């Protein structure tokens, strides 16, 4: 069953991580329903929030891959309700 999830990512080194992050997210475009990015140049970081609808394997797969990008911190919240 599918669930709604929110992935929040902080790119601590956006100049080096942004391209890899974008390429990865584009590979999961089937489950990505929304994206909001907030560049925070004054702090040298970028905050990105993704809203997903997918099964647990897809959600965890994307979260795990994002977490492997150097300079990126990631957290995921997943609904208990199946959709």
Buried (B, 14 or more C-beta within 10 A) or exposed (E): EBBBBBBBBBBBBBEBBBEBBEEBBEEBEEBBEEBEBEEEEEEEBBBBEBBBBBEEEBBBBBBEBBBEBEBBBBEBEBEEEEE
